[in-house]
């Protein structure tokens, strides 16, 4: 959701007959309602967590500028306020693309059951969460395409 680069490549890859694997729709734990990603997470610190500024004019909490360090945390908080699960919305979003498979990491059988349920109920949940998805995408717009090196340095 914070890096939808693949979305724009899908038509070209399909034209070339190239199989497509969409991986890590949860951003290795970034796209969950957790208060912070795991310590080992390789994402830049500015993408992982952040703070909300106070708008002096209205004395209400408001985002004056959105930086990468706010996006994931803000999206999780938005989902919590709306009784939704960011991970489920991220999986729904990811399996909606015309790809051959989507790889989702899991830690335990409960997460596996939750992911399977999300995929089975995707059409229903996508309708329910349509407005929330628009708000989440707006949160990630300023940091769209953010990624980090992964694997062997020769491949990055």
DSSP file (Angstrom, degrees, kcal/mol; ACC not computed):
  #  RESIDUE AA STRUCTURE BP1 BP2  ACC     N-H-->O    O-->H-N    N-H-->O    O-->H-N    TCO  KAPPA ALPHA  PHI   PSI    X-CA   Y-CA   Z-CA
    1    1 A X              0   0    0      0, 0.0     3,-0.3     0, 0.0   139,-0.1   0.000 360.0 360.0 360.0 -33.3    0.0    0.0    0.0
    2    2 A X        +     0   0    0      1,-0.3   143,-2.0   142,-0.1   144,-1.0   0.536 360.0  37.0 -89.7  -7.0    2.9    2.3    0.6
    3    3 A X        +     0   0    0    141,-0.2     3,-0.4   142,-0.2    -1,-0.3  -0.734  60.7 160.3-143.3  91.8    4.7    0.9   -2.5
    4    4 A X    >>  +     0   0    0     -3,-0.3     3,-0.8    -2,-0.3     4,-0.8  -0.026  32.3 125.8-101.9  30.4    2.3    0.1   -5.3
    5    5 A X  H >>  +     0   0    0      1,-0.3     3,-0.8     2,-0.2     4,-0.8   0.872  69.2  59.1 -54.2 -40.7    5.1    0.2   -8.0
    6    6 A X  H >> S+     0   0    0     -3,-0.4     4,-1.5     1,-0.2     3,-1.0   0.856  92.8  67.6 -59.7 -36.1    4.0   -3.3   -9.1
    7    7 A X  H <4 S+     0   0    0     -3,-0.8     4,-0.4     1,-0.3    -1,-0.2   0.868 102.0  45.8 -53.5 -40.1    0.5   -2.1   -9.9
    8    8 A X  H << S+     0   0    0     -3,-0.8     4,-0.3    -4,-0.8    -1,-0.3   0.687 112.1  51.8 -79.3 -18.5    1.8    0.0  -12.8
    9    9 A X  H <X S+     0   0    0     -3,-1.0     4,-2.6    -4,-0.8     5,-0.3   0.666  85.4  87.1 -89.5 -18.7    4.0   -2.7  -14.2
   10   10 A X  H  X S+     0   0    0     -4,-1.5     4,-2.8     1,-0.2     5,-0.2   0.891  86.4  49.7 -54.1 -49.9    1.4   -5.5  -14.3
   11   11 A X  H  > S+     0   0    0     -4,-0.4     4,-2.3     1,-0.2    -1,-0.2   0.923 114.0  45.8 -57.9 -43.2    0.0   -4.6  -17.8
   12   12 A X  H  > S+     0   0    0     -4,-0.3     4,-1.3     2,-0.2    -1,-0.2   0.902 113.6  48.7 -65.9 -41.2    3.5   -4.6  -19.3
   13   13 A X  H  <>S+     0   0    0     -4,-2.6     5,-2.5     1,-0.2     4,-0.3   0.906 110.8  51.0 -65.5 -41.0    4.5   -7.8  -17.6
   14   14 A X  H ><5S+     0   0    0     -4,-2.8     3,-1.5    -5,-0.3    -2,-0.2   0.909 106.2  55.3 -61.8 -43.2    1.3   -9.5  -18.7
   15   15 A X  H 3<5S+     0   0    0     -4,-2.3    -1,-0.2     1,-0.3    -2,-0.2   0.843 109.5  47.7 -57.9 -33.5    2.0   -8.4  -22.4
   16   16 A X  T 3<5S-     0   0    0     -4,-1.3    -1,-0.3    -3,-0.2    -2,-0.2   0.457 115.1-117.2 -87.8  -1.9    5.3  -10.1  -22.1
   17   17 A X  T < 5 +     0   0    0     -3,-1.5     2,-0.5    -4,-0.3    -3,-0.2   0.773  60.3 155.3  72.6  26.1    3.9  -13.3  -20.7
   18   18 A X      < -     0   0    0     -5,-2.5    -1,-0.2    -6,-0.1     2,-0.1  -0.746  43.1-125.2 -91.7 129.2    5.8  -12.9  -17.4
   19   19 A X        -     0   0    0     -2,-0.5     2,-0.5    80,-0.1    80,-0.0  -0.420  25.4-143.2 -69.1 147.4    4.4  -14.5  -14.3
   20   20 A X        -     0   0    0     -2,-0.1    80,-1.8     2,-0.0    81,-1.3  -0.959  15.6-170.9-123.8 126.4    3.9  -12.1  -11.4
   21   21 A X  E     -a  101   0A   0     -2,-0.5     2,-0.6    79,-0.2    81,-0.2  -0.971   9.6-158.4-113.5 120.0    4.5  -12.8   -7.7
   22   22 A X  E     -a  102   0A   0     79,-2.9    81,-2.9    -2,-0.5     2,-0.3  -0.869  20.8-168.7 -95.9 123.0    3.3  -10.1   -5.3
   23   23 A X  E     +a  103   0A   0     -2,-0.6    81,-0.2    79,-0.2     4,-0.1  -0.856  48.4   9.8-121.3 151.7    5.2  -10.5   -2.0
   24   24 A X    >   +     0   0    0     79,-1.7     3,-2.1    -2,-0.3    -1,-0.2   0.909  53.2 174.9  57.3  55.8    4.9   -9.1    1.5
   25   25 A X  T 3  S+     0   0    0     78,-0.6    -1,-0.1     1,-0.3    79,-0.1   0.689  81.9  54.7 -64.2 -15.1    1.5   -7.3    1.3
   26   26 A X  T >>>S-     0   0    0      4,-0.1     5,-2.5   -25,-0.1     3,-0.8   0.333 111.6-121.2 -97.7   6.5    1.9   -6.6    5.1
   27   27 A X  G X45 -     0   0    0     -3,-2.1     3,-1.1     1,-0.2    16,-0.1   0.869  66.9 -61.5  59.0  37.2    5.3   -5.0    4.6
   28   28 A X  G 345S-     0   0    0      1,-0.3    10,-0.3     2,-0.1    -1,-0.2   0.862 113.8 -35.2  55.9  37.7    7.0   -7.5    6.9
   29   29 A X  G <45S+     0   0    0     -3,-0.8     3,-0.4     8,-0.1    -1,-0.3   0.325 114.9 107.3 102.8  -7.4    4.8   -6.3    9.8
   30   30 A X  T <<5S+     0   0    0     -3,-1.1     2,-1.3    -4,-0.5    -3,-0.2   0.879  73.8  60.3 -69.0 -36.0    4.5   -2.6    9.0
   31   31 A X  S   <S+     0   0    0     -5,-2.5     2,-0.3    56,-0.1    -1,-0.2  -0.458  86.6  95.1 -96.8  64.0    0.9   -2.8    7.8
   32   32 A X  S    S-     0   0    0     -2,-1.3    44,-0.1    -3,-0.4     5,-0.0  -0.862  86.5-106.9-136.6 171.9   -0.7   -4.1   11.0
   33   33 A X  S    S+     0   0    0     -2,-0.3    -2,-0.1    43,-0.1    -3,-0.1   0.380  77.0 127.7 -83.1   6.2   -2.4   -2.4   13.9
   34   34 A X  S    S-     0   0    0     -5,-0.2    -2,-0.2     1,-0.1     3,-0.1  -0.265  70.9-122.4 -61.1 150.4    0.7   -3.1   16.1
   35   35 A X  S    S-     0   0    0      1,-0.2     2,-0.3    41,-0.1    -1,-0.1   0.770  90.5  -0.8 -68.5 -24.6    2.1   -0.1   17.8
   36   36 A X  S    S-     0   0    0     13,-0.1    -1,-0.2    -7,-0.1     3,-0.1  -0.981  80.0-101.9-159.6 154.5    5.4   -0.6   16.2
   37   37 A X        -     0   0    0     -2,-0.3    -8,-0.1     1,-0.2    -7,-0.1  -0.263  58.1 -74.6 -72.7 166.5    7.1   -2.9   13.7
   38   38 A X    >   -     0   0    0    -10,-0.3     3,-1.7     1,-0.1    -1,-0.2  -0.246  42.1-116.8 -58.8 150.3    9.5   -5.6   14.9
   39   39 A X  T 3  S+     0   0    0      1,-0.3    -1,-0.1    -3,-0.1    -2,-0.1   0.830 113.6  57.1 -57.6 -33.8   12.9   -4.4   16.0
   40   40 A X  T 3  S+     0   0    0      2,-0.0    -1,-0.3     0, 0.0    -2,-0.1   0.546  76.0 128.4 -76.2  -6.6   14.6   -6.4   13.2
   41   41 A X    <   -     0   0    0     -3,-1.7     7,-0.1     1,-0.1   -13,-0.1  -0.252  52.2-149.5 -59.5 131.5   12.6   -4.7   10.5
   42   42 A X        +     0   0    0    106,-0.1   107,-0.2   -14,-0.0    -1,-0.1   0.490  56.9 117.0 -82.8  -2.2   14.8   -3.4    7.7
   43   43 A X  S    S-     0   0    0    -16,-0.1   105,-0.1     1,-0.1     5,-0.1  -0.249  80.3 -89.0 -63.4 152.8   12.6   -0.4    6.7
   44   44 A X    >>  -     0   0    0    103,-0.2     3,-2.1     1,-0.1     4,-1.0  -0.334  36.3-118.2 -59.3 144.1   14.0    3.0    7.1
   45   45 A X  H >> S+     0   0    0      1,-0.3     4,-1.1     2,-0.2     3,-0.5   0.833 111.9  64.2 -54.4 -34.6   13.2    4.4   10.6
   46   46 A X  H 34 S+     0   0    0      1,-0.2    -1,-0.3     2,-0.2    25,-0.3   0.699 103.0  48.0 -67.7 -17.2   11.2    7.2    9.0
   47   47 A X  H <4 S+     0   0    0     -3,-2.1    25,-0.7    22,-0.2    -1,-0.2   0.732 103.7  63.0 -89.6 -23.6    8.7    4.8    7.6
   48   48 A X  H << S-     0   0    0     -4,-1.0     2,-0.3    -3,-0.5    -2,-0.2   0.933 111.8 -16.7 -73.7 -50.0    8.2    2.8   10.8
   49   49 A X     <  +     0   0    0     -4,-1.1     2,-0.3    23,-0.1    -1,-0.2  -0.955  61.4 156.6-153.3 166.1    6.7    5.2   13.4
   50   50 A X        -     0   0    0     -2,-0.3     2,-0.3    20,-0.2    20,-0.1  -0.934  31.1 -91.1-171.0-166.2    6.2    8.8   14.1
   51   51 A X        -     0   0    0     -2,-0.3     2,-0.4    22,-0.0    23,-0.1  -0.832  24.5-124.4-127.2 163.1    4.3   11.5   15.8
   52   52 A X        -     0   0    0     -2,-0.3    11,-0.1    11,-0.1     2,-0.1  -0.913  27.3-133.2-108.0 134.9    1.4   13.8   15.0
   53   53 A X        -     0   0    0     -2,-0.4     9,-1.6     9,-0.3     2,-0.5  -0.462  18.5-117.3 -83.4 158.7    1.9   17.5   15.2
   54   54 A X  E     -B   61   0B   0      7,-0.2     2,-0.9    -2,-0.1     7,-0.2  -0.848  18.6-132.7 -98.8 132.5   -0.6   19.8   17.0
   55   55 A X  E >>> -B   60   0B   0      5,-1.9     4,-2.2    -2,-0.5     5,-0.6  -0.743  14.9-161.1 -83.7 109.1   -2.4   22.4   14.9
   56   56 A X  T 345S+     0   0    0     -2,-0.9    -1,-0.2     1,-0.2     5,-0.0   0.864  84.7  59.2 -60.6 -38.9   -2.0   25.6   16.9
   57   57 A X  T 345S+     0   0    0      1,-0.2    -1,-0.2    -3,-0.1    -2,-0.0   0.851 123.0  20.1 -63.5 -35.6   -4.8   27.4   15.1
   58   58 A X  T <45S-     0   0    0     -3,-0.5    -1,-0.2     2,-0.2    -2,-0.2   0.529  91.7-134.1-111.5  -8.3   -7.5   24.8   16.1
   59   59 A X  T  <5 +     0   0    0     -4,-2.2     2,-0.3     1,-0.2    -3,-0.2   0.720  68.0 122.5  56.7  22.5   -5.8   23.2   19.1
   60   60 A X  E   <S-B   55   0B   0     -5,-0.6    -5,-1.9     1,-0.0     2,-0.4  -0.831  76.5 -98.6-108.7 152.6   -6.8   19.9   17.6
   61   61 A X  E     +B   54   0B   0     -2,-0.3     2,-0.3    -7,-0.2    -7,-0.2  -0.559  60.0 157.4 -67.9 125.1   -4.5   17.1   16.6
   62   62 A X        -     0   0    0     -9,-1.6     2,-0.8    -2,-0.4    -9,-0.3  -0.993  47.8-112.0-148.4 151.7   -3.9   17.4   12.9
   63   63 A X        +     0   0    0     -2,-0.3     3,-0.2     1,-0.2   -11,-0.1  -0.778  30.5 176.5 -85.1 115.4   -1.3   16.4   10.4
   64   64 A X  S    S+     0   0    0     -2,-0.8     2,-0.4     1,-0.4    -1,-0.2   0.866  77.0   3.1 -85.4 -40.9    0.4   19.5    9.2
   65   65 A X  S    S-     0   0    0     -3,-0.2     2,-0.6     2,-0.0    -1,-0.4  -0.992  73.7-138.6-140.7 143.1    2.8   17.7    7.0
   66   66 A X        +     0   0    0     -2,-0.4     2,-0.3    -3,-0.2   -14,-0.1  -0.911  23.7 179.4-108.0 121.1    3.0   14.0    6.5
   67   67 A X    >>  -     0   0    0     -2,-0.6     3,-2.2     1,-0.1     4,-0.9  -0.727  45.3-100.9-111.1 164.1    6.4   12.4    6.4
   68   68 A X  H 3> S+     0   0    0      1,-0.3     4,-0.6    -2,-0.3     3,-0.5   0.825 117.9  67.3 -54.9 -31.2    7.2    8.7    5.9
   69   69 A X  H 34 S+     0   0    0      1,-0.2    -1,-0.3     2,-0.1     4,-0.2   0.580 105.3  42.6 -69.5  -5.4    7.7    8.3    9.7
   70   70 A X  H <> S+     0   0    0     -3,-2.2     4,-2.8   -20,-0.1     5,-0.3   0.679  93.2  81.2-106.6 -23.1    4.0    8.9   10.2
   71   71 A X  H  X S+     0   0    0     -4,-0.9     4,-2.5    -3,-0.5     5,-0.2   0.899  93.8  39.1 -60.7 -54.4    2.4    6.9    7.5
   72   72 A X  H  X S+     0   0    0    -25,-0.7     4,-2.2    -4,-0.6    -1,-0.2   0.924 119.9  45.9 -66.1 -44.0    2.3    3.3    8.8
   73   73 A X  H  > S+     0   0    0    -26,-0.2     4,-2.2     1,-0.2    -1,-0.2   0.915 113.6  49.7 -63.9 -42.1    1.5    4.3   12.4
   74   74 A X  H  X S+     0   0    0     -4,-2.8     4,-2.5     2,-0.2    -2,-0.2   0.899 109.8  50.9 -64.6 -41.3   -1.2    6.7   11.2
   75   75 A X  H  X S+     0   0    0     -4,-2.5     4,-2.2    -5,-0.3    -1,-0.2   0.910 110.8  49.1 -63.6 -41.8   -2.8    4.1    9.0
   76   76 A X  H  X S+     0   0    0     -4,-2.2     4,-2.3     1,-0.2    -2,-0.2   0.905 111.8  48.5 -63.1 -41.6   -2.9    1.6   11.8
   77   77 A X  H  X S+     0   0    0     -4,-2.2     4,-2.5     2,-0.2    -2,-0.2   0.889 108.8  53.8 -66.8 -38.9   -4.5    4.2   14.2
   78   78 A X  H  X S+     0   0    0     -4,-2.5     4,-1.2     2,-0.2    -1,-0.2   0.927 110.1  47.6 -59.4 -45.6   -7.1    5.1   11.5
   79   79 A X  H ><>S+     0   0    0     -4,-2.2     5,-3.1     1,-0.2     3,-0.5   0.926 110.4  51.5 -62.6 -44.5   -8.1    1.4   11.2
   80   80 A X  H ><5S+     0   0    0     -4,-2.3     3,-1.6     1,-0.2    -1,-0.2   0.915 107.7  52.5 -59.1 -43.5   -8.3    1.0   15.0
   81   81 A X  H 3<5S+     0   0    0     -4,-2.5    -1,-0.2     1,-0.3    -2,-0.2   0.782 113.2  45.4 -62.4 -26.1  -10.5    4.1   15.3
   82   82 A X  T <<5S-     0   0    0     -4,-1.2    -1,-0.3    -3,-0.5    -2,-0.2   0.232 116.5-111.6-103.1  12.4  -12.8    2.6   12.7
   83   83 A X  T < 5S+     0   0    0     -3,-1.6     2,-0.2     1,-0.2    -3,-0.2   0.780  77.4 124.7  66.2  27.3  -12.9   -0.9   14.2
   84   84 A X      < -     0   0    0     -5,-3.1     2,-0.5    -6,-0.2    -1,-0.2  -0.683  61.4-122.3-115.8 169.5  -10.9   -2.4   11.3
   85   85 A X     >  -     0   0    0     -2,-0.2     4,-2.0     1,-0.1     3,-0.2  -0.959   9.7-153.8-115.9 118.1   -7.7   -4.3   10.9
   86   86 A X  H  > S+     0   0    0     -2,-0.5     4,-2.6     1,-0.2     5,-0.2   0.869  95.8  56.1 -58.8 -39.1   -5.0   -2.8    8.8
   87   87 A X  H  > S+     0   0    0      1,-0.2     4,-2.3     2,-0.2    -1,-0.2   0.916 107.4  48.5 -61.6 -42.9   -3.5   -6.2    8.0
   88   88 A X  H  > S+     0   0    0      1,-0.2     4,-2.6     2,-0.2    -1,-0.2   0.905 112.3  48.4 -63.9 -40.9   -6.8   -7.5    6.6
   89   89 A X  H  X S+     0   0    0     -4,-2.0     4,-2.6     2,-0.2    -2,-0.2   0.897 110.6  51.4 -66.8 -39.5   -7.2   -4.4    4.5
   90   90 A X  H  X S+     0   0    0     -4,-2.6     4,-2.3   -59,-0.2    -2,-0.2   0.899 111.5  47.1 -64.0 -40.7   -3.7   -4.7    3.2
   91   91 A X  H  X S+     0   0    0     -4,-2.3     4,-2.5     2,-0.2    -2,-0.2   0.928 111.9  50.7 -66.4 -44.6   -4.3   -8.4    2.2
   92   92 A X  H  X S+     0   0    0     -4,-2.6     4,-0.5     1,-0.2    -2,-0.2   0.938 112.5  47.2 -55.7 -47.8   -7.6   -7.5    0.6
   93   93 A X  H >< S+     0   0    0     -4,-2.6     3,-0.8     1,-0.2    -1,-0.2   0.915 113.4  47.9 -60.2 -46.0   -5.9   -4.8   -1.4
   94   94 A X  H >< S+     0   0    0     -4,-2.3     3,-1.3     1,-0.2    -1,-0.2   0.871 108.0  51.6 -69.3 -39.6   -3.0   -7.0   -2.5
   95   95 A X  H 3< S+     0   0    0     -4,-2.5    -1,-0.2     1,-0.2    -2,-0.2   0.544  95.3  74.9 -77.9  -3.1   -5.0  -10.0   -3.6
   96   96 A X  T << S+     0   0    0     -3,-0.8    -1,-0.2    -4,-0.5    -2,-0.2   0.541  77.7  94.7 -82.5  -7.0   -7.1   -7.7   -5.8
   97   97 A X  S <  S-     0   0    0     -3,-1.3     2,-2.1    -4,-0.2   -75,-0.1  -0.500  89.7-107.2 -85.2 155.8   -4.3   -7.3   -8.4
   98   98 A X  S    S+     0   0    0     -2,-0.2     2,-0.3   -91,-0.1    -1,-0.1  -0.534  72.7 132.0 -80.3  74.3   -4.0   -9.4  -11.5
   99   99 A X        -     0   0    0     -2,-2.1   -78,-0.1    -4,-0.2     3,-0.1  -0.817  65.6-122.2-122.3 164.8   -1.0  -11.4  -10.3
  100  100 A X  S    S-     0   0    0    -80,-1.8     2,-0.3    -2,-0.3   -79,-0.2   0.844  88.5 -11.6 -77.5 -33.4   -0.3  -15.1  -10.3
  101  101 A X  E     -a   21   0A   0    -81,-1.3   -79,-2.9     2,-0.0     2,-0.5  -0.986  54.0-141.2-160.7 157.1    0.2  -15.4   -6.5
  102  102 A X  E     -a   22   0A   0     -2,-0.3     2,-0.6   -81,-0.2   -79,-0.2  -0.993  18.0-147.7-124.3 123.9    0.6  -13.2   -3.4
  103  103 A X  E     -a   23   0A   0    -81,-2.9   -79,-1.7    -2,-0.5   -78,-0.6  -0.812  16.4-175.5 -94.7 123.7    3.0  -14.4   -0.7
  104  104 A X        -     0   0    0     -2,-0.6     2,-0.2   -80,-0.2    -2,-0.0  -0.977  18.5-137.1-121.0 123.1    2.0  -13.5    2.8
  105  105 A X        -     0   0    0     -2,-0.5     2,-0.3     2,-0.0   -76,-0.1  -0.511  23.4-169.6 -74.7 145.8    4.3  -14.2    5.8
  106  106 A X        -     0   0    0     -2,-0.2     3,-0.1     1,-0.1    -2,-0.0  -0.967  23.9-160.3-135.9 152.9    2.7  -15.6    8.9
  107  107 A X  S    S-     0   0    0     -2,-0.3     2,-0.3     1,-0.2    -1,-0.1   0.695  74.7  -1.5-101.5 -26.4    3.9  -16.2   12.4
  108  108 A X  S  > S-     0   0    0      1,-0.0     4,-1.8     0, 0.0     3,-0.3  -0.937  78.7 -88.9-157.7 174.9    1.3  -18.7   13.6
  109  109 A X  H  > S+     0   0    0     -2,-0.3     4,-2.5     1,-0.2     5,-0.2   0.793 119.5  60.5 -66.1 -28.1   -1.8  -20.7   12.7
  110  110 A X  H  > S+     0   0    0      2,-0.2     4,-2.4     1,-0.2    -1,-0.2   0.920 105.8  47.0 -65.3 -42.7   -4.1  -17.9   13.9
  111  111 A X  H  > S+     0   0    0     -3,-0.3     4,-2.6     2,-0.2    -2,-0.2   0.886 110.7  53.4 -65.4 -37.6   -2.6  -15.5   11.4
  112  112 A X  H  X S+     0   0    0     -4,-1.8     4,-2.5     2,-0.2     5,-0.2   0.946 110.1  46.6 -60.7 -48.2   -3.0  -18.1    8.7
  113  113 A X  H  X S+     0   0    0     -4,-2.5     4,-2.6     1,-0.2    -2,-0.2   0.909 112.3  50.9 -60.3 -42.7   -6.7  -18.5    9.5
  114  114 A X  H  X S+     0   0    0     -4,-2.4     4,-2.3     2,-0.2    -1,-0.2   0.916 111.4  47.3 -62.5 -43.9   -7.1  -14.8    9.5
  115  115 A X  H  X S+     0   0    0     -4,-2.6     4,-2.2     2,-0.2    -2,-0.2   0.910 112.7  48.6 -65.5 -42.4   -5.5  -14.4    6.1
  116  116 A X  H  X S+     0   0    0     -4,-2.5     4,-2.6     1,-0.2    -2,-0.2   0.928 112.0  49.6 -63.1 -44.5   -7.5  -17.2    4.6
  117  117 A X  H  X S+     0   0    0     -4,-2.6     4,-2.4     1,-0.2    -2,-0.2   0.902 109.6  52.0 -60.2 -41.9  -10.7  -15.7    6.0
  118  118 A X  H  < S+     0   0    0     -4,-2.3    -1,-0.2     2,-0.2    -2,-0.2   0.911 111.5  46.1 -61.9 -43.4   -9.8  -12.3    4.6
  119  119 A X  H >< S+     0   0    0     -4,-2.2     3,-1.2     1,-0.2     4,-0.3   0.919 113.1  49.3 -67.3 -42.9   -9.2  -13.7    1.1
  120  120 A X  H 3< S+     0   0    0     -4,-2.6     3,-0.3     1,-0.3    -2,-0.2   0.892 119.0  38.9 -62.2 -39.8  -12.4  -15.8    1.2
  121  121 A X  T 3X S+     0   0    0     -4,-2.4     4,-2.9    -5,-0.2     5,-0.3   0.189  82.4 119.6 -95.1  15.6  -14.4  -12.7    2.3
  122  122 A X  H <> S+     0   0    0     -3,-1.2     4,-3.0     1,-0.2     5,-0.2   0.874  72.1  48.8 -53.1 -48.8  -12.5  -10.3    0.1
  123  123 A X  H  > S+     0   0    0     -3,-0.3     4,-1.6    -4,-0.3    -1,-0.2   0.930 116.2  43.6 -60.1 -45.8  -15.5   -9.1   -2.0
  124  124 A X  H  > S+     0   0    0      1,-0.2     4,-1.9     2,-0.2    -2,-0.2   0.938 117.7  44.5 -63.6 -48.1  -17.6   -8.4    1.1
  125  125 A X  H  X S+     0   0    0     -4,-2.9     4,-2.7     1,-0.2    -2,-0.2   0.857 107.8  58.1 -68.6 -35.3  -14.8   -6.8    3.0
  126  126 A X  H  < S+     0   0    0     -4,-3.0     4,-0.3    -5,-0.3    -1,-0.2   0.902 108.2  47.1 -62.0 -39.8  -13.7   -4.7    0.1
  127  127 A X  H >< S+     0   0    0     -4,-1.6     3,-0.9    -5,-0.2     4,-0.3   0.930 113.9  47.4 -64.9 -45.6  -17.1   -3.1   -0.1
  128  128 A X  H 3< S+     0   0    0     -4,-1.9     3,-0.3     1,-0.2     4,-0.2   0.876 119.7  39.0 -62.6 -39.0  -17.3   -2.5    3.6
  129  129 A X  T 3X S+     0   0    0     -4,-2.7     4,-3.0     1,-0.2    -1,-0.2   0.237  80.7 111.1 -99.4  13.0  -13.8   -1.0    3.7
  130  130 A X  H <> S+     0   0    0     -3,-0.9     4,-1.7    -4,-0.3    -1,-0.2   0.914  83.6  41.4 -56.8 -47.8  -13.9    1.0    0.4
  131  131 A X  H  > S+     0   0    0     -4,-0.3     4,-1.8    -3,-0.3    -1,-0.2   0.893 114.9  51.5 -68.1 -38.5  -14.0    4.4    2.1
  132  132 A X  H  > S+     0   0    0     -4,-0.2     4,-2.4     1,-0.2    -2,-0.2   0.897 107.0  53.9 -64.8 -40.1  -11.4    3.4    4.7
  133  133 A X  H  X S+     0   0    0     -4,-3.0     4,-2.8     1,-0.2    -1,-0.2   0.900 106.0  53.0 -61.1 -40.6   -9.1    2.1    1.9
  134  134 A X  H  X S+     0   0    0     -4,-1.7     4,-1.8    -5,-0.2    -1,-0.2   0.909 110.1  47.7 -60.3 -42.0   -9.3    5.5    0.2
  135  135 A X  H  X S+     0   0    0     -4,-1.8     4,-1.8     2,-0.2    -2,-0.2   0.894 111.8  49.8 -66.7 -39.7   -8.2    7.2    3.4
  136  136 A X  H  X S+     0   0    0     -4,-2.4     4,-2.0     1,-0.2    -2,-0.2   0.925 109.4  51.0 -65.1 -44.1   -5.4    4.8    3.9
  137  137 A X  H  X S+     0   0    0     -4,-2.8     4,-1.0     1,-0.2    -1,-0.2   0.875 108.2  53.3 -61.4 -36.2   -4.2    5.3    0.3
  138  138 A X  H  X S+     0   0    0     -4,-1.8     4,-0.5     1,-0.2     3,-0.3   0.876 106.1  53.2 -65.5 -37.2   -4.3    9.1    0.9
  139  139 A X  H  < S+     0   0    0     -4,-1.8     3,-0.4     1,-0.2    -2,-0.2   0.906 113.8  42.5 -61.7 -41.3   -2.1    8.6    4.0
  140  140 A X  H >< S+     0   0    0     -4,-2.0     3,-1.2     1,-0.2     4,-0.5   0.590  88.9  92.0 -84.1 -10.5    0.5    6.7    2.0
  141  141 A X  H >< S+     0   0    0     -4,-1.0     3,-1.3    -3,-0.3    -1,-0.2   0.899  84.7  50.3 -53.5 -47.2    0.4    9.1   -1.1
  142  142 A X  T 3< S+     0   0    0     -4,-0.5    -1,-0.3    -3,-0.4   -74,-0.2   0.725 120.3  36.4 -66.6 -18.4    3.3   11.3    0.1
  143  143 A X  T X  S+     0   0    0     -3,-1.2     3,-1.9    -4,-0.2    -1,-0.3   0.217  83.3 147.7-116.1  14.0    5.5    8.3    0.8
  144  144 A X  T <   +     0   0    0     -3,-1.3  -141,-0.2    -4,-0.5  -142,-0.1  -0.231  67.5  24.0 -54.7 132.6    4.4    6.1   -2.2
  145  145 A X  T 3  S+     0   0    0   -143,-2.0    -1,-0.3     1,-0.3  -142,-0.2   0.403  81.1 152.6  92.8  -1.1    7.2    4.0   -3.5
  146  146 A X    <   +     0   0    0     -3,-1.9    -1,-0.3  -144,-1.0     2,-0.3  -0.424  15.6 148.5 -64.1 131.5    9.2    3.9   -0.3
  147  147 A X        -     0   0    0     -2,-0.2     2,-0.3  -104,-0.0  -103,-0.2  -0.835  32.2-137.1-148.6-175.1   11.2    0.7    0.0
  148  148 A X        -     0   0    0     -2,-0.3  -105,-0.1  -105,-0.1  -106,-0.1  -0.973  34.7 -84.1-148.4 157.8   14.5   -0.5    1.4
  149  149 A X        -     0   0    0     -2,-0.3     2,-0.3  -107,-0.2     4,-0.1  -0.377  49.0-178.5 -64.1 143.7   17.4   -2.8    0.2
  150  150 A X        -     0   0    0      2,-0.2     2,-0.1    -2,-0.1     5,-0.1  -0.999  40.9  -2.6-145.9 143.2   16.7   -6.4    0.8
  151  151 A X  S    S+     0   0    0     -2,-0.3     2,-0.2     3,-0.0     5,-0.1  -0.428 112.2   5.7  79.1-153.3   18.8   -9.6    0.2
  152  152 A X    >   -     0   0    0      1,-0.1     3,-1.9    -2,-0.1     4,-0.3  -0.436  66.6-131.1 -70.5 136.4   22.2   -9.6   -1.4
  153  153 A X  G >  S+     0   0    0      1,-0.3     3,-1.4     2,-0.2    -1,-0.1   0.801 105.4  66.0 -59.6 -29.8   23.6   -6.1   -2.0
  154  154 A X  G 3  S+     0   0    0      1,-0.3    -1,-0.3     2,-0.2    -3,-0.0   0.756 100.8  51.7 -63.5 -23.2   24.5   -7.2   -5.6
  155  155 A X  G <         0   0    0     -3,-1.9    -1,-0.3     1,-0.2    -2,-0.2   0.460 360.0 360.0 -92.5  -2.5   20.7   -7.4   -6.3
  156  156 A X    <         0   0    0     -3,-1.4    -1,-0.2    -4,-0.3    -2,-0.2   0.442 360.0 360.0-101.2 360.0   19.8   -4.0   -5.0
